[in-house]
Amino acid sequence: MTLHAREINQDVRELGALLGEVLEAQTSTEAFETVETIRNSCIDYRRGDAETRDEVHRALNRLNPETQDIVARAFTTYFELINLAEERERVREIREGSQEGVLADSVEEAVRDLAERGADPAEFEQVLEDVLIQPTFTAHPTEARRKTVKAKLRSVARDIERLDERRLTEREQKRIERNLDAEVTSLWQTPQVRDRRPEVTDEALNVQWYLENVLFDVIDEVYDELEHTLEDVYDEDIDIDTLYEFRSWAGSDRDGNPFVTTEVTEETLERQRETVLPLYRNKLKELSGVLSQDASNIATDALFNERLDRHKSRLPGIAAEAEERYPDEPYRQKLRLMRESVIRVSDVRQGGYENEEELLTDLRVIADSLRENDAEVIAEAHVDPLIRKVETFGFTLASLDLRDHRKMHTDAIAEAVDRQGIDYAAMDEDERVEFLTEAILQDNTVIDMEDTEGLSEDATRVLDRFRATADWQNEFGIDAIDTYAISWCEEPSHALEVLFLADQVDIVDLPGYCGFDVVPLLESEYALSGARRIMGTLFENEAYSQALEARDNIQEIMLGYSDSNKENGFLAANWSLYNNQKRLADITDDYDVEMRLFHGRGGSISRGGGPMNDAMLALPNETVTGQIKFTEQGEAIAEKYANHDIAERNLEQMLNAQIRARQNAIEEPVEEIPDEWEDAMETAADAAREEYQDLLETDGFVEFFEQATPITVIENLNMGSRPASRSEDRSVEDLRAIPWVFSWTQARCIIPGWYSISTGLDAYLENGGDMETLQEMYENWPFFRTKLDNASLALARTDLGIAEEYADLADPELRERIYPRLVEEYEDTVEKVLEITGQDGLLSRDWLKENLERRNPYVDPLNLLQVRLLKQSHRTETERRTLRLTVQGIAAGMKNTG
């Protein structure tokens, strides 16, 4: 059976041709021909038909500011459209692979893999009981596109899908092609660059869109696939607990973002609840259309009748209406009452559900009743999926995590207790731990959290946030906002400070009750290497251990991938993270605490990106407790969750990896790594760290970075609500990790993803190591293989020919001192990686190679135009807009920002 009517080359060709027609119609034939000249010249160079890019430079030099803008818009729009063509191709591959039964990393593959390894139903059920996957959407500013542009692109994507998956009449096809023409024309006429920085509310709405419009629909399909596969493989029933929970930082992450206020967080909580409740109401209405069984044809049991009667007594008016409308239809009567109780969850009227568990109980009673009446197929098709939705999204859509920098809590407490004559600021660490512990354990509060008179603005905000959180938990439920992450947590007192502030507003009431998971975010080398000092002190602390016991003895610990990479370089940072994860597993095991690691991954390779399923399988076995949490950021959210089929595929791959990883950990609790492999990594990482830090500390490096990348443009791009730097200083340390990576990515010199790898590996080889060991490590060690594969991708996307154009922007003396060093390390790293992997090229997957080859000739003009504009000391408003647009276009072409 043919599932599709098209293939990617046809989509690319026709979308490109359509854009050309729109470009000519909206501008001029001359502008169209200029774009074509530049495009063909770049293709000629990439194919080897031209020895230099001189023809491209000549064409760009002839452009006036208005034509420059048209060129930038043309290539940016091209990538927006081609990304949709590649998305459609991914969907084709998913659907065809599923149809042919050859889809790798599927749920079915995971189930059959465990069954073949001898896992019986009880063992499989235990694995599923352990598994909990928590994708956490952040508002980190790595999504360069405007919301309006994204909406238009989704419309184009739907038209491409219709052309591909439906048998159309000639009239229907012409209608869709006309719609495509209209959308691309509208896209051309719509400004690509934001004229204002997005507000926090915009970011929260962006996250909410994916939850509401995609994930809410696909989540039960993943469960359905798992249930059917289990039925095929095992004869016994296997219970499936909740496997996914979605969380968000959008609207609640205060770290470095003064615009995240208590008002914004409360609005986010309210809006999410008001979004999810109508979704349930609509599903219940649809269910009412299905459950039209007459009382004469079914027999409802005592439990169903009891809950129906109780519900009628709570809503007598609605009950009378339901009995009149559905006199002999008990399911419909019950569903009408359930709809009303959902409507009244946030209503002043009585009769609303107190929490999602009440709704779940009603749904389960209906499902059981259907099964007792030989209607299991109806329960499976219509009730069970709704149960899964409610289990996953609750009444909150996504639970919010709070986060702030540790300094904010320290300073707020110091100011607040100073009024009590307590000099907290002067205390050393041991004194602070002692003071906080005693304050938490005593019955009386220490701070009047409502009295903020005389406190600084920051301290007032901290106290207000904790007071408000207590109110939010009362209003929306504890699960709506029950996690507090502490950025740059480096001492035990930093965690106790959050516990103390929560205790002051009764979020914590020890022993026995703690409404927060207190989550240390370990991101500096000092914090990671001091993990036992930090966590061991906390686990032995009387107050903290009681709080932990109240949270089922589960300790969530967040690992910062971004700043650790920026501080140490790719190889050393990843080795440190690997070792410290094992160390944390040892610590939590020593104290009989269950660990949930929270991986602060970004979309780029240098910030922990890469295929999530590969990353999950490469984690040390000791750390795989079954529960895992990770951030989803920026453009990676759109790439993974904008399309239903791709979103479902991503969720399946995560589940596949986590099931297999958990079983691996059960079978081999401590992963046996040969000493010589660990010694090799230790030697390589130390040398790599030294080389990377030496580069950053080289005199003039910061100036080179500022001159040879578009960092100054990126900082003013209006990408996110959060500032790009932590202060006004210009330093690598002060710069946030996202613009750091974004800038190098734009300049096609992605040093955060590969710099100093070769230096590190050379140090190992010069210290008595051998290439055969490295090749063996790549073949048999998932950690090493995954990191080298990810580095290969960063190397492949680096283009020294383009990077040299940016390097020429720097002062000649700086350029000659720094850029050749980057080139040498790049070339040596490519050589080492190819020798270790035994591959002919950096990209082992054909589709990745084709993807890059398809994109490069179209990214080049944007890079070269950007360089030309960066050279100018004075720019018109049109030129400034064009420069910002080149950043956007390169991000679309590279499919990555930071």
N, C-alpha and C positions, 0 to 999 in steps of 0.2 A: 504494500500500500504506500503510495506517495503522500507524504505528509505536507510537503511544501511545494510551492509553485515557482520559487525563485532561489537564487544563490547570491553570495555576498558580492561577487564581482558585478553582477547586474545591479544590485542596490547601489553600490559605490558609483558605478558609471552613470546611472540614471539620476541619482541625487546630485552628482557633480554637474551633469548637464543642465538640470533644472536650476541649480544655483547660478550657472553661467547665464541662462536666459533671464533670470530675475535681475542679476547684476547689470546686464546690458540694458534691460528695460527701465531699471530704476536710476541708472547713471548715464552712461553713454557707450557707444560702440568703441570709442577710443579708450575708455577706462577698462572695458572688458578685454580689449586686445593687449593692454598693458599688463593686466593680471595674467593673461595667457602667456605672454612673453616671459614674464618672471617665472611662472610655473614650469614652462617647458625648459627654460635654462637650468633650473634647479634639477629637473629630472635628468637632463643631459649630463650634468656633472655627476650625479649619483650613479648613473649607468656607466660612466667612464667615457661618454662620447665627447666630453669637454674636459680639458686638463685642469682648468681653473674655474673659479666663480666670478671671473672678471666681467662676464656678460651680465650676471645678476647684479653686480655692484653698479655697472654702468646704467642699467635700467632703474635701479633704486635712486641713483644720483640725479636722474632726470625728473624725479617726481616733485611736484609742488605739494604743500601741506595737505590740501584737500584730497589729492590723489593718493597720498600716503595713507590717509585715513580709509579710503575705499579699499586699498590693497590689504590693509590690516583687517578690515571687516570681512573681506572676501575669504581670506584664509582662516580666520577665526570661525566664521559661519560654516565653512567647509568641514572643519573638524567637529563642530557640534553635530552636523548631519552624518558624517562618517562614523562617529561614535555610535550613533543609532544603528547604522548598518552592521557594525560589529556586534552590537548588543543582540540584534536579530539573529545573527549567525550563531551566537552562543545559545540562543533559544532553540534554533534548529538542531544543533548538536545535542542539546539536552533531550529534546523530544525524540530524536532519532535513536539516540543511545538507549533511552528508556524503552522504546518500541522494540529494539533489537536485543535488549537484555544485556548490553555491554557497557552500561554506564558505570564508570569507576567511582569509588568513594560514595556509593549509594547506601541507603539504609539496608536494603536487601543484602548487599555485599557484607555489611558489618554483621548482620544476623547469621548469615550462612558461614562466615568466617569463624565466629565463636562456636557455632554448632559443630563445625568440622574439627575444632580444637578440643571438643569434648565437653563443652559447657552444657549442663543439663538445665531444665526449666528453672529450677530453684536458683542455680548460679546466675543464669541470665537475669532473673528477676532481681537478684541482689545487685547486679551491675546497674540495672535501670534505676533501682532505688537510690544508688549512690550518685547518679548523673544529674547534674543541674547546670545548665548553660545560660549565662547571663550576659548577652550583648548589651553594652551600655553606650548609648548615643551621647556624644559630646557636642558642645557648641564651638569647638576649636575652629578658628577661622581658616579653613583650608578649602572651602567651597567658593570658587571664584565667580560662579554664575549667578545672575539675578534670578529671583523667584519667577518673574514674568517670563524670562527666557526659558527656564526649565519647563514651565507649563506649556509653552508653545512646542517645545521639543517632544514632550510626552504626546501631544496631539499628532505630531509627525510620526512618532513611533507607532501609534495606533493605526495610522493609515498604512504604514509599511506592513504591519501585521495582517491587516485585512487583505492586502494584495497577495500576501504570501500564503495564508492559511485558508482562504476561501475560493471556491469555484465561482467566478463572477461572470455575469453577462457583460456584454460590451458596454451597455449603458452604465452598469454599476462600476465598472472599471474606470470609465471616463469621469464619473462623479468623484471617485476617490482621488484620481489624478488631479482633478480641478481643486479639490480640497488641499492636496499637497502643495500645489502651486500657490494657493492662497496663504497657507501657513508659512511657506518659505518666504513669500513676499512680505508678510507681516513680520516675520523674524528679521528680515533685512531692514525693515523700517523701524525696528525697536532698538533702542540704545542697549548695547551689550554691557557697558560699564555703569556701575551704580553711581548716582550723583550724591549719595549720602552713605555714611557708614550704617550698616544694618543695626537695628536695636536688638536687645536681648529677646524681646517678644518675637521678632522676626525669626530668630534662630530656634526658639522653642516651637513656633508654628511649623518650621521646616521639618524638625524631627517628628512632630505630631503627624504630619502628612503621611510619612512612610508607615507609621504605626496604624493609622486609621484606614488608609487606602490600599495598603498592600499586606502588611503582616497580619492584620486582623483576619483577612480572608484566607491566607495560606497556612496559618499555623496548624489548623486541624487536618490539613491535607498531609502534613508530615507525620502526624500521629496515625492517620488512617493507613499510610504506607507501612508504618512500623507494625501496626496491629495485624494487617493482612499478611505480612511476611512472617510474623510470629505464628500465625495460624497455619501457614503453609509448612513451616519447618518443624514446629512442635505440636504435639497433640493436646497438651495441657494448656489451660488458661494461664496467661502470665499477666500479672497486674502491672500497669504502667503508671507510675507517679508523674507529677509535673516535671517535665524535662527542660522547659524553657521559661525564663522570666526576662522581661525587657525592662531596662532601666534607662534613666536619662540624667544628664547634667545640665541640659539646656534650661535655663531659668533658675538654676540653683547653684551653679559653680561660681563662687564668689572670688576665687583665687585670682588676683590681678585684674579683676573686672569690677570697677566701682559701680557699674550700671546694674549689677544684679542686686536688687534691693529686696526687702521683705515683701514689698507690694508686688514686684514682678514674680517672685516665687509663688505667692498666694494666687495671683492671677493664673499662673501656669497650672497649679493644682486644680483650681476651679474649672479652667477651660478643658483640661484633660478629662475630668469627671463628666462635664457636660458634653463631651464628645463621645465617650464610650457608652454612656447610658442610653442615648437614642439608638446606638447600634444594637444593643441588646433588645430594646423595645421593638425594633424592626424585625429582628430575628424571631422574637416571640410571636409577632404578628404573622410572619411567614409560617411558623410552626402551627399556628391556629388553622391556617388553610389546609394543612396536611392532616392534623389530628381531628378529623370530623366523625370519629366513631360514635355510633349510637349506643346508648346504655343497654339496649336489648341484645347487642352483638358482642359486648365485652363484659367482664366482671372485674370491677375495681376492688382492690383489697382494702383491709382495714386501715393501713397506714396512709394510703392515698386519700381515703374518705376522711380520715381524721385531719389531715393537713388541709384538705379542701374546706371542711367545716370551720377549722380555726381561721383560715384565710377569710372566709365569708364574714365571720364575726368581727374581724379587724376592719373590713371594708363593706359594711352592710349595704350602702347605696350602690356600689359597683356590683356587689353580689346579686342584688335584685335585678339590675340591668342585664347581667350575664345570664341569669336563670330565665329571664323573659326571652332573650335573644337565642340562647342555646338550651332549650328546656330539657332535652334528653342527651346532651353532649357534655359529659363531665370533664373531659380534657380541655375543651374549649372554655368552659366556665373557669377552670383553674388558670388557664393561660391568660384570660382577660384580667383576672385578679393579679397575676404575676406582672403583666404589663403595667398595671396601675402602681404596683409596689415599686417597680423600677423607676417609673416617672417620679414617684414621691421620695426617692432616696435623698435628694437635695431640696425637698419641698418643706414648707412650714407645716403642711398637713400631716396628720398621723397616717400610719399604714404603710410607710415606705420600708424597704428592706434595711435592716441595721448594718448589714455587711454582705459581701458577696457569698459567704458561706450559706446564708439563708436561701439565696437564689439557687445556689448549687444543689442544696438539699432538695428543693422542689423539683429541679430538673432531673435529678437522679431517681426520685420517687416516680416521676412520669416514665423514665426509661425502664425502670424495673417493672412497672405496671404493663407497659407495652410488651415486654418480654414474656410476662406471665400470660399474656393474651395472644401468644404466638405471632407477635408482630416485631420480632427482633430486627428484621431488616429495616423497619421504619425507625426504630431506636438508633441503629447504626448510621443510617443515612441522614437523619435530621436532628436527633436529640444529642447524641454523643458529640458531634462537632461543636455544638453550642456549649456543652459542658467544658470542652477543651478551651474554648475561647474565654470563658469566665474564669477558669483555673489560671489561665495565662495572664489575662489583662485586668482581672478584678474590676473594681470600681474606680481604678486610678489610671488605666491605659498603660502607664509605665511608672514605676516607682522612681522618685527623685532621690539622688544623692546630693548631700550638701558637701561643699569643699571650701576650705580657706587655707591661707598660709599660716604656718605655726606661729609666726611673729605676731599676727593679729590677736591670737588668743592670749599669748604671753603678755603683751602690752595691755590688753583690756583688763586682765586679772590684776596686773600690777597697779593700774590706775584705780580700779574699783576697791581693792583691799587697802590701798594707801590711805583711803578715807577712814579706815578702821585702825590706822596706826601700824599697819603691817607693811614692812618694806620687802615686798616680794621680789622686786627688781634686784635687790642686793644679795638675795639668797643664792647659794651654789646649788648644783643639781640635786645633791642628796637632801638638802634642806627643803627644796621645792617639792620633791617627792613626798617627804614626810608631812609637810604642811597640807598638800593636796589630799593625801590619803586620809588624814585625820578629819579634814573638812568634809570629805565625801561621806565618811562613816558616821559622823555625828548627826543627830536629829535636826539641829537648828541650822538654818541657812547662814551663810557668812556675808553674802552680798544681797542688798536690796536691788534686784534686777530691774525694777521699774524706775529707780532713782538714778537717772543718768546726768543730772545737772552737774556741770563742771567737768564732765569727761570729754575727751577728744571725740572728734567725729567718727574715727575708726572704732574706738572703744564702744561708743554708743551703738554703732551698727552691729557689733558682735553681740552685745547684750540683747538688743532688740531682736536679733535673729533667733537666739535661743528661746526667748519668751514666745516669739511667734511660732516657733516649731512646736512647742508644747500645745499651742492652740490648734495648729494644723493637724497634729496627731489626734486630737480630740474630735476635730471636725471631719477629717478625711480618712481616719484610720491610721494606725501605727505603720502599716505596710506602705502607706503612700509616701513616706519620707522617713526612712529608718536607718540611714547610713550617713556617717560623717567622716570624710577623708581629710587628712591633715597633710598638706603639701610641705615638703622639705622637713619631714619629721626626722629628727636626729637624736633625740633624747627621750627617755621614758616619760619625763614630765610633760612633753608635748602631747602625748596621748591622754595623760591624766588631767591635763587642763580642759580638754573637751569633755571628759567624764565629769569633772567638777562643775563646769558651766551647765551641763545637762542636769546634774543633781540639784542645782540651785532653782530649777524651774520644774522639778518633779518628773522630768523625762526619765530620770534614774531615781529609784527608791530601793536602796539595798538594805538587807539581802532580798533577793527574790524577783526584782523587776528592773529591767534595763531596756529602754525603748530605742536604743541606738546600737548599731555596729560601729565601734570606733576603729577607724581604718588608718593605720600609719602608711603614708606614702614614702617609700624608701627610694630615693633617686640619686643622692650623692654617693660617691665612693665611701665617704666617711660613714654614712648611714648604713650602706650595704655591708661593709666590712664589720660594722658594729652591731649587726643584727642580733647576736646573742646577748650583748649587753643591753640592748633596748628591749627586746621581747622577753628575755629571761627575767629582767627586773619587773616587767609588767605581770608576767605569769605568777611570779612569787609575791606580788603586791596584794595585800588583803582586799583592798577595795576593787582593784581591777579584776582579780580572780573571781570575786562575787559577781561582778557585772558579766564576766565571760560565762559563768555558770548559768546566769539568767538568759543568755543568748545561746543556749544549747551547746556551750563549749566550742563554738565555731569562731575562729579568728580569721577575719579577712585581712590580708596584707597586700597592699598595692605596690607594684614595681614600676618605676619610671624608666621607660626605654629611651625617651627623647633626650633628656638632659644628661643621662649617663653616657649616651653616645656622643653628645656634644662635648662632654668633659673628657672622654677617654678614647674616642674613635671606635669604629665599627667592631673590630676584632676583640679588643680588650673589653669593651662594654658588654658584648654578648657573652664572653667567657665569664666575666664578673657576674652577670645576671644568672647564668647557668649555675655557677658555683654557689651563689647566694641563695638561689631557690633550694638547692640541696641542703644548704646550711639551715635555712628556715624550716625545711621538712624535719631535719634532725632535732631542732629546738622544739617544735610543736610536738613531735613524737615523744621527746623526753618528758614533756609536761602533760602528755595525754590530752592534747588539744587538737581538734580537727582544723586543718588549714584550708582556707579558700584563697587561692592566689588571684589577684586582680591585676591583669596585664595591661599596663598603660601604653598600648600600641598605637602607632600612627599609621597613616596610609603608605608612607614611603618606606623603602627598605631600611634606611638608616634609623627610622623611628619604630622599628619592630614590625614593619609591614611584611607583605608576602602572603601566600596562601595560608589561610587560618588553619585549615585541616592539617597541613604539613607542620605548622608550628605546634599544634596540639600534640601531634604524634612525636615531636622531637623533644618534648619536655622531659626532664628526668623523671623516671618512674616514681621516685619517692614523693614527688610533688603532686601526683595525679590521684587526688582523693575522690574524684568524680565531679566535684563542684569546680567550676571555672568561670571567671568573669573577665571581660576584656572590653576595651573601648573601641567604638566604631566612630570614625571621624570624617568630617568634610566630604570631599568628592567620593571617598570610598563608600559612604552611605548610599549615595545615588547609584554608584556602580553596582552595589550588591543588592539594593532593596527597591529600586525604582520599578523593576519589572517583576511581575508575579512569578513567572517560571524561574527566573534567576534567583529571586529571593528564596523560593522553596528549595532550589538546588543548594544554595549556601547553607540554609538551615540543615538540610540533609547531610551535607559534607561535614558540618560541625558535629552532628550527632554520630555519624560514622566514625569520625576520629576519636570522639570522647568515649564511645563504647569500647573501641579497640584499645585505646590508651588505658582505660580503667582495667580492662581484662589483663593487659600486659602488666600493670602494676600489681594486680592480685597474684598473678602467676610468678612475677619476679619483683618483689617489693623494693629491692635495692638493685638498681641497674649496675651490672658488673662492667666497668670500663677498665680496660688494661692500663696499668700504671704508665706505660710508655706513651699512651695516647694523652693522658692527663698531663704528663711532663712536657710533651710536645706543645700542648696548648698553653701551658703555663709559661714556657719560655717564649713562645711566639707572642702571647698577649702582653707580656712585660715589655718586650722590645717594641711592639706595635704602639703601646700606650706612650712610651718614651718618645718615639718618633712623632706621633700625632701631636702630643703636647708641645714638643719642640717646635713643630711647625706653627702652632697657634701662638707660641710665645716669641716667635721670630720678630725682630724689630721691623715694624712697618706692615705686618701681616693684616692687621685690622684695616689699615688704609688701603691695602691691595684689595681686600674683600669688598670694601665700600666702593672702590673705583671699578673693579672688574666684574661686578654683578649688579643687578638692578635693585639692590636692597632698599635704596632710598625711595624708589617708585613703589615697591611692595608695601612699605610702611604706610603709604598714603593711598592704598588701593581701595579702601572701604570694603574690605573682605569680611571682617568680623567686628563684633562690638568691643572686643578686648584689645588693648594697646599692644603693639608689636614688641615693645621693650618693657622691662620692669621699672626702668628709670630713664632719665634723660641722657645717661651716659652712653657712649658708643664703645662697647666692648663685646667680645664674643660671649663672655660669661653673663653679661646683662641681657643679651639678646635672647628672645624666646626661640625655642628649638624649631618652631614651624617656619618663621621667616628665614632662619639660618639655612634650613634645607631647601626651602622654596627658592631662595636666591641662587644657590648652586645648581639647582635643577634647571632654572631658567637659562643659566649660562652654559648648560650642557657639560658641566664639569662636576659630577655628583660625588665630590670627595667624601661627604658623610657616609656614603655607602661602600667605600673601598679603600680610602687612603690608609696607608701603613700596613695593609695586609701583607704585601710582599716583604717589607722590612721585617715583620714579625716572623714570617715563614723562613726567610733567609737566616735569621738569628738561630732558629731551631736547627736548620741544616748545617750551619757553621759550628754548632755546638755538639756535633756528633750525630745529628739526626739523619734520616735518609728519606728519599722521595717515596720509596716503597711503603713506608709506614704511613705517610700522608695519604697515599692512594688507598691503602687499606682502611684508614679512618673514613675517607669519603665513601667507600663502598659499604661500610658496616656500621657506621655511627650516625644515626639520624640527625643529631645536633650538628655535627660538622658538615654533613652533606647539605642540610637545609641552609646553613649560614653561607656556605660557599656558592650554592645555587642562587641565593638572594644577592650575594655580591656580584655574581656573574651578570645578573639582570641590571644592576646599577652600572656595571662596567659597559655593558652593551648599549645602554642609553646615554652614556657619556660619548661625546663627539669632540675629539681634540681639535679638529679643523674649525668647528664653530667656537669652541672654548678659547682658541687662540685669538679670534676676533675680539672677544671680551677682554682677554688679557692685554691686548694692545691699547685698551682704554686707560690702563694704569700708567703711572709715571714710569718712564723707561727703566730707571734704576731699580724700582720696586719689581717691575715685571721680570727683569733679568735675574733678580735674586730669588724670586719665589716661583714663578710659573714653570721654569725648567725642572724644578724639584717635583712639581705635581705631575708633569709629563713623564719623568723617569719612573716615578712610583706607579703611575698608571700602566705604562708599558711592561714593567717588571711584574705587576700583579696579574695582568692578562696572561703573560707567559706562564706564570706559576699555576694559575687556575686551570688553564688548558692542559698543562702537564699532569696535574693531579686528577682532573676529571677524565682525562683520556679522550676528550671531545675535540672535534675540528673547529668548532665555533663556540662562542659564549652562550648562545641560546640553544638549548637541547630540544626544545619543542618547536616544531615547524610553524605552528600558528603564531608563536611569538615572533619568530624571525620574519614571517610574512607581514605581520602587523607593523613591525618597525620599518621594514622596507617600504611599506605603503605610506607610512607617515613622514619619514624623514624629508623627502623632497618638498613637502608642504609646510613642515616646521621651519626649514631653513630660511625662507623669505621673512618670516616673522622674527627670527633671531637676528638676521642681518639688518632688518629695518630697525629693530630695537637698538642694536649697537649704533647705528647711524644717528638715531635720536639721542641716545645717551651721550654721544660725543658733543652735542650742541650745548653750549653754556647758557644760551637763552632760547626759550621755546614759546611759540604762540599757544593760545588756549587749545587750538585744534591739534597742534603737535603734542601737547601734554595729554590730551585725550587719546590720541593715537598710541602714544607710548604706553599708557595704561592698558589699552586694548591689546597691544602686543603681548603683554604679560598674560592677559586672559587667554589669548589664542595659543600661546606656547603651552600654557597649563592644559588646555583642551587637547592639544596635539600630543603632549607627553602623557596625558591622562593622569597627571599627578601635579600636586602643588608642593605641599610639605608633609 
